[in-house]
Amino acid sequence: MTTKPKASKHIGKNQTSIKAENTSSILRTVHGTNNTSRADLVRLTGLTAPTVSRIVSFLVEQGVVTESPGASVGVGRKPVVLHFNGRSRYIVAIDFSWAHVRTALMDLGGGILDHTERTIDPKGSIKTEFERVLETVQELLNRHRGVKVIGLGFSAPGLINSEAGVVISVPNFPSIRNLQARQLLQTRFGFPTFVINDANAEAVAEKFFGQGRDASDFVLVHLGYGIGAGIIVGGRLYTGNFGVSGEIGHTSVDRRHGKWCDCGNRGCVELYAGLRGILEDASAQIGRQLSFAELQQLGAEGDAKVLGVLKEKGELIGYTIVNLVNLLAPQRIIVTGQVAALGAPILEPMKRIITERCFYHTADQISITLSSLSENSTLLGAMTVVLDDFLENPYDFLTVREERRH
């Protein structure tokens, strides 16, 4: 019996692109596994031993990969195992929201070397408020001149064109229209810059560091002042077209008489079940303006008026997620954000609606879990977007881009 020879996966590629692809394959494998040997890399990547040895030597020379003796498995020398060196390079991560800008210098393992935070005014001019972003980045770089920074990740809520690096608009921040974030940051600091929606950033962070590590398909649902989703399909972030994907907060729940939204729609669910809407309704029930901390405390103490509001809002969120489940049927739903931090009073009615209303009870097969990441998840996501590109295109960061800066 004869079989047709398989077409080479490298047909149509030049030697440079093959080298880059092989290096990415090895780097991703070392990053994603513990105590990998060169022999393991040959088996896991399908590359030849000389190719693996040559690329590993380059990565060790660059400091991105380190080697150490492994555990003995019998008579003879201990095997040499490889480790991804997260502290070999650093990334500037920026979390820009309607109330603050948080900036951190993070290593490739997700550790924060240093960070800074400043408040911003959503009613202020974007020129003034974005200058705060530039100032926070400059402060960090001035304090850590000796570290090797390979890129900058910028996360913001709202409509983002990641391919163009443009923040098209941010809810409740009227002065932001077509902000050329990548151009401004890259021109000022010289680092390759990546711009991403905050829910998408959190989804990427979950894939690398959180509850999504063992799931190829999941949805990260962010419940904060806005409501949004980051969608991972086949292990990759789904970004849709036109810079729009996962905007579940703009599902209309009152199309006839609902409040008008900045997006142009009417009765969007985030106007009612986002944190601002929850605070407004709970405050009206109590008879005074509540802070988030007071809302959380009253809910925990079992205040009947607050619990009634939270139950209603949780159900609204549940109905919205039902649509998401019926459309995508993900393996997992990961919930995060300040609204999720209100706990059982809002999460239990949400889960009940999802269980009761999903198509043929498909929700029974979908795990719904809280994010295990800290309040730094958006910063971590902004960093991880750069990390992902670094793992995919390591030579761009280790050679050309560094040469341009020095």
C-alpha positions as CSV (number, residue, x, y, z in Angstrom):
1,M,0.0,0.0,0.0
2,T,1.4,3.4,-1.0
3,T,0.5,6.8,0.4
4,K,0.9,10.1,-1.2
5,P,3.8,12.1,0.3
6,K,2.6,14.9,2.7
7,A,3.0,18.4,1.5
8,S,5.6,20.3,3.5
9,K,4.1,22.9,5.9
10,H,7.0,25.1,4.9
11,I,6.2,25.3,1.1
12,G,6.1,28.9,0.0
13,K,8.0,30.2,3.0
14,N,11.6,31.5,3.0
15,Q,14.3,30.5,5.4
16,T,13.7,33.6,7.6
17,S,10.0,32.9,8.1
18,I,10.7,29.2,8.8
19,K,13.3,30.2,11.4
20,A,10.9,32.6,13.1
21,E,8.1,30.0,13.1
22,N,10.4,27.3,14.6
23,T,11.7,29.7,17.3
24,S,8.1,30.7,18.2
25,S,7.1,27.0,18.5
26,I,10.0,26.3,20.8
27,L,9.5,29.4,22.9
28,R,5.8,28.8,23.3
29,T,6.5,25.2,24.3
30,V,9.1,26.2,27.0
31,H,6.7,28.9,28.2
32,G,3.8,26.6,28.5
33,T,5.5,23.6,30.1
34,N,7.7,23.0,33.2
35,N,11.1,21.4,33.2
36,T,11.3,20.8,29.4
37,S,14.5,19.2,28.0
38,R,15.9,19.6,24.5
39,A,14.9,16.0,23.8
40,D,11.3,16.9,25.0
41,L,11.3,19.8,22.5
42,V,12.3,17.5,19.7
43,R,9.4,15.3,20.5
44,L,6.8,18.0,21.2
45,T,7.6,20.3,18.2
46,G,8.6,17.7,15.6
47,L,11.8,19.7,14.8
48,T,15.2,18.1,14.4
49,A,17.7,17.9,17.3
50,P,20.2,20.3,15.6
51,T,17.4,22.8,14.9
52,V,16.2,22.7,18.5
53,S,19.8,22.9,19.9
54,R,20.6,25.9,17.7
55,I,17.4,27.9,18.6
56,V,17.7,27.0,22.3
57,S,21.2,28.2,22.4
58,F,20.1,31.5,20.9
59,L,17.3,31.9,23.4
60,V,19.7,31.1,26.3
61,E,22.1,33.6,25.0
62,Q,19.3,36.2,25.0
63,G,18.4,35.3,28.6
64,V,14.9,34.4,27.7
65,V,15.4,30.8,28.5
66,T,17.6,29.4,31.3
67,E,19.0,25.9,31.8
68,S,19.4,23.9,35.1
69,P,20.0,20.3,36.1
70,G,16.8,18.3,36.4
71,A,15.8,15.5,38.7
72,S,17.7,12.2,38.2
73,V,15.7,9.5,36.5
74,G,18.2,6.7,37.0
75,V,21.9,6.0,36.5
76,G,23.8,8.6,34.6
77,R,23.9,12.4,34.3
78,K,21.0,14.5,35.4
79,P,19.0,15.8,32.5
80,V,19.3,19.6,31.7
81,V,15.9,21.2,31.8
82,L,14.8,24.5,30.3
83,H,12.8,27.3,31.9
84,F,11.2,30.4,30.6
85,N,12.9,33.4,32.2
86,G,10.0,35.9,32.8
87,R,12.4,38.5,34.3
88,S,14.6,38.8,31.2
89,R,12.3,41.4,29.7
90,Y,9.6,43.9,30.9
91,I,6.4,45.3,29.5
92,V,4.7,48.6,30.4
93,A,1.0,47.9,31.0
94,I,-1.6,50.6,31.1
95,D,-5.2,50.3,32.4
96,F,-7.1,53.4,31.3
97,S,-10.7,53.7,32.6
98,W,-13.3,56.5,33.1
99,A,-12.0,57.2,36.6
100,H,-8.3,56.4,36.7
101,V,-5.2,55.4,34.8
102,R,-3.0,52.7,36.3
103,T,0.4,51.9,34.9
104,A,2.7,49.1,35.8
105,L,6.1,47.8,34.8
106,M,5.6,44.0,34.6
107,D,7.9,41.1,33.8
108,L,6.9,38.4,31.3
109,G,5.7,36.2,34.1
110,G,3.1,38.7,35.2
111,G,4.9,40.0,38.2
112,I,4.7,43.8,38.9
113,L,8.1,45.5,39.4
114,D,6.5,48.9,40.0
115,H,3.3,50.7,39.4
116,T,1.6,54.1,39.6
117,E,-2.0,55.4,39.6
118,R,-3.7,58.7,38.9
119,T,-7.3,59.8,38.8
120,I,-8.7,61.2,35.6
121,D,-11.8,63.3,34.9
122,P,-14.2,61.7,32.4
123,K,-15.6,65.2,31.7
124,G,-12.1,66.7,31.0
125,S,-10.4,67.1,27.7
126,I,-8.8,64.1,26.2
127,K,-5.6,66.1,25.6
128,T,-5.3,66.9,29.3
129,E,-6.3,63.4,30.6
130,F,-4.1,61.5,28.1
131,E,-1.2,63.6,29.2
132,R,-1.6,61.8,32.6
133,V,-1.1,58.5,30.8
134,L,2.2,59.7,29.3
135,E,3.3,61.1,32.7
136,T,2.7,57.8,34.5
137,V,4.6,55.9,31.9
138,Q,7.5,58.3,32.0
139,E,7.6,58.1,35.8
140,L,8.1,54.3,35.7
141,L,10.7,54.4,33.0
142,N,12.6,57.1,34.8
143,R,12.7,55.0,38.0
144,H,13.9,51.8,36.1
145,R,16.3,52.9,33.4
146,G,18.3,49.7,33.5
147,V,15.5,47.2,32.7
148,K,14.9,45.9,29.2
149,V,11.4,47.0,28.1
150,I,10.2,45.3,24.9
151,G,6.7,46.8,24.5
152,L,3.7,48.6,25.8
153,G,0.1,47.4,26.3
154,F,-2.8,49.8,26.6
155,S,-6.2,48.7,27.8
156,A,-9.4,50.8,27.8
157,P,-13.2,50.2,27.9
158,G,-15.4,50.9,24.9
159,L,-15.0,50.6,21.2
160,I,-11.4,49.8,20.2
161,N,-9.8,49.2,16.8
162,S,-6.9,47.1,18.0
163,E,-5.5,46.7,14.5
164,A,-5.2,50.4,14.0
165,G,-4.4,51.1,17.6
166,V,-7.3,53.6,17.9
167,V,-9.7,54.1,20.8
168,I,-12.8,55.0,18.9
169,S,-14.9,55.9,21.9
170,V,-15.2,55.2,25.6
171,P,-18.7,55.2,27.3
172,N,-19.2,58.2,29.6
173,F,-16.0,59.9,28.4
174,P,-17.4,62.3,25.7
175,S,-14.1,63.9,24.7
176,I,-12.7,60.6,23.5
177,R,-13.3,60.2,19.8
178,N,-10.8,58.3,17.6
179,L,-7.9,58.7,20.0
180,Q,-4.7,57.6,18.2
181,A,-3.4,55.8,21.3
182,R,-0.8,53.6,19.6
183,Q,0.7,56.5,17.5
184,L,0.9,58.8,20.5
185,L,2.5,56.2,22.8
186,Q,4.8,54.7,20.2
187,T,6.0,58.1,19.1
188,R,6.7,59.3,22.7
189,F,8.4,56.2,24.0
190,G,9.6,54.2,21.0
191,F,8.2,50.8,22.1
192,P,5.9,48.7,20.0
193,T,2.5,49.4,21.3
194,F,-0.7,47.3,21.5
195,V,-4.2,48.7,22.2
196,I,-7.0,46.5,23.4
197,N,-10.5,46.6,24.9
198,D,-10.5,45.9,28.7
199,A,-12.7,42.8,28.6
200,N,-10.6,41.4,25.8
201,A,-7.5,42.1,27.8
202,E,-8.9,40.2,30.8
203,A,-9.8,37.3,28.6
204,V,-6.3,37.0,27.3
205,A,-5.0,37.2,30.9
206,E,-7.3,34.4,31.9
207,K,-6.0,32.3,29.0
208,F,-2.4,32.7,30.1
209,F,-2.7,33.0,33.9
210,G,-6.2,32.3,35.2
211,Q,-9.3,30.1,34.9
212,G,-9.0,29.8,31.1
213,R,-5.7,28.0,31.0
214,D,-7.2,24.5,30.4
215,A,-10.2,25.7,28.2
216,S,-9.9,26.2,24.4
217,D,-13.2,28.1,24.3
218,F,-14.5,30.4,27.0
219,V,-16.1,33.8,27.6
220,L,-14.8,36.3,30.1
221,V,-17.8,38.5,31.3
222,H,-16.8,41.8,32.8
223,L,-19.4,43.3,35.1
224,G,-18.3,46.8,36.1
225,Y,-19.5,50.3,35.2
226,G,-19.9,48.8,31.8
227,I,-20.7,45.2,30.8
228,G,-18.6,43.4,28.2
229,A,-17.2,40.1,27.1
230,G,-13.9,38.8,25.9
231,I,-14.3,35.7,23.7
232,I,-11.7,33.0,23.3
233,V,-12.2,30.5,20.5
234,G,-9.8,27.7,19.7
235,G,-7.4,29.2,22.2
236,R,-7.3,32.6,20.4
237,L,-9.0,35.9,21.1
238,Y,-11.9,36.6,18.8
239,T,-11.9,40.2,17.9
240,G,-14.6,40.3,15.2
241,N,-14.6,43.1,12.6
242,F,-14.6,46.9,12.9
243,G,-13.1,46.7,16.4
244,V,-16.4,45.3,17.8
245,S,-16.9,41.9,19.6
246,G,-18.3,40.8,22.8
247,E,-20.3,44.0,23.4
248,I,-23.0,42.2,25.4
249,G,-23.6,45.3,27.6
250,H,-25.4,46.8,24.6
251,T,-28.0,44.2,24.4
252,S,-31.3,46.1,24.6
253,V,-33.6,45.1,27.4
254,D,-36.1,48.0,26.9
255,R,-36.1,49.0,23.2
256,R,-39.3,51.1,23.4
257,H,-39.0,53.2,26.5
258,G,-35.4,52.6,27.7
259,K,-32.7,55.1,28.4
260,W,-30.7,56.3,25.5
261,C,-27.1,55.0,25.4
262,D,-23.9,56.6,24.1
263,C,-23.7,53.8,21.6
264,G,-26.8,55.0,19.9
265,N,-29.0,52.1,21.1
266,R,-31.9,52.4,23.6
267,G,-32.3,50.4,26.8
268,C,-28.9,48.8,26.9
269,V,-28.5,46.4,29.7
270,E,-25.4,48.0,31.1
271,L,-27.4,51.2,31.8
272,Y,-29.4,49.2,34.3
273,A,-27.2,46.4,35.5
274,G,-23.8,48.1,35.3
275,L,-22.5,49.4,38.5
276,R,-23.7,53.0,38.0
277,G,-27.3,51.8,37.3
278,I,-27.2,49.5,40.4
279,L,-25.9,52.3,42.6
280,E,-28.6,54.7,41.3
281,D,-31.5,52.2,41.9
282,A,-30.2,51.0,45.3
283,S,-29.6,54.6,46.4
284,A,-33.2,55.5,45.4
285,Q,-34.5,52.6,47.5
286,I,-32.5,53.6,50.6
287,G,-33.1,57.3,50.2
288,R,-29.5,58.5,50.0
289,Q,-26.5,58.2,47.7
290,L,-24.6,55.0,48.4
291,S,-21.0,54.3,47.7
292,F,-19.9,51.0,46.4
293,A,-18.5,50.0,49.8
294,E,-21.9,50.8,51.4
295,L,-23.8,48.9,48.7
296,Q,-21.5,45.9,49.3
297,Q,-22.0,46.1,53.1
298,L,-25.8,46.4,53.0
299,G,-26.0,43.5,50.6
300,A,-23.8,41.4,52.9
301,E,-26.0,42.4,55.9
302,G,-29.1,41.3,54.1
303,D,-30.9,44.7,53.7
304,A,-34.1,43.8,52.0
305,K,-34.3,46.8,49.7
306,V,-30.7,46.4,48.5
307,L,-31.2,42.6,48.0
308,G,-34.3,43.3,45.9
309,V,-32.3,45.6,43.6
310,L,-29.4,43.1,43.4
311,K,-31.8,40.2,42.6
312,E,-33.4,42.2,39.7
313,K,-30.0,43.2,38.3
314,G,-28.6,39.7,38.6
315,E,-31.5,38.4,36.6
316,L,-31.0,41.0,33.9
317,I,-27.4,39.9,33.6
318,G,-28.5,36.3,33.6
319,Y,-30.8,36.9,30.6
320,T,-28.0,38.6,28.8
321,I,-25.6,35.7,29.3
322,V,-28.3,33.3,28.2
323,N,-28.2,34.9,24.8
324,L,-24.4,34.6,24.8
325,V,-24.6,30.9,25.8
326,N,-27.2,30.1,23.1
327,L,-25.1,31.8,20.5
328,L,-21.6,30.5,21.4
329,A,-22.0,27.5,23.6
330,P,-18.6,28.0,25.3
331,Q,-16.9,25.5,27.6
332,R,-16.7,28.0,30.4
333,I,-17.9,31.4,31.5
334,I,-15.6,33.4,33.7
335,V,-17.1,36.4,35.6
336,T,-15.1,39.4,36.9
337,G,-15.5,43.0,37.8
338,Q,-16.9,45.1,40.7
339,V,-20.4,44.0,40.2
340,A,-19.3,40.4,40.4
341,A,-17.6,41.3,43.7
342,L,-21.0,42.0,45.2
343,G,-21.1,38.2,45.5
344,A,-24.1,35.8,46.1
345,P,-26.9,38.5,46.1
346,I,-26.2,39.2,42.4
347,L,-24.5,36.0,41.3
348,E,-27.1,33.5,42.5
349,P,-30.0,35.0,40.6
350,M,-27.7,35.4,37.6
351,K,-26.8,31.7,37.7
352,R,-30.4,30.6,38.3
353,I,-31.6,32.4,35.1
354,I,-28.8,30.9,33.1
355,T,-29.6,27.4,34.3
356,E,-33.4,27.8,33.7
357,R,-33.4,29.6,30.4
358,C,-30.6,28.3,28.3
359,F,-31.4,26.4,25.1
360,Y,-32.2,22.8,26.1
361,H,-30.4,23.3,29.4
362,T,-27.0,23.5,27.7
363,A,-25.8,25.6,30.7
364,D,-25.7,22.3,32.7
365,Q,-22.6,21.5,30.7
366,I,-20.9,24.9,31.0
367,S,-18.9,25.8,34.1
368,I,-19.5,29.3,35.5
369,T,-16.8,30.5,37.7
370,L,-15.3,33.7,39.2
371,S,-12.0,35.0,38.0
372,S,-9.1,33.9,40.1
373,L,-7.0,36.9,39.1
374,S,-6.7,40.0,41.3
375,E,-7.9,43.5,40.7
376,N,-4.8,43.8,38.5
377,S,-6.4,41.5,35.8
378,T,-6.8,44.4,33.3
379,L,-3.1,45.4,33.8
380,L,-2.2,41.7,33.4
381,G,-4.2,41.5,30.2
382,A,-2.6,44.6,28.7
383,M,0.8,43.0,29.5
384,T,-0.2,39.6,28.1
385,V,-1.2,41.0,24.7
386,V,2.4,42.1,24.2
387,L,3.7,38.8,25.7
388,D,1.5,36.9,23.2
389,D,3.0,38.8,20.3
390,F,6.5,38.3,21.7
391,L,6.0,34.5,21.8
392,E,4.6,34.6,18.3
393,N,7.3,36.8,16.8
394,P,10.3,36.7,19.1
395,Y,12.9,37.9,16.6
396,D,11.0,41.1,16.1
397,F,11.5,41.9,19.8
398,L,14.9,40.4,20.4
399,T,16.7,41.8,17.4
400,V,15.2,44.5,15.2
401,R,13.1,46.4,17.7
402,E,15.9,46.5,20.3
403,E,18.4,47.7,17.7
404,R,16.1,50.6,16.8
405,R,16.0,51.8,20.4
406,H,19.7,51.7,21.2
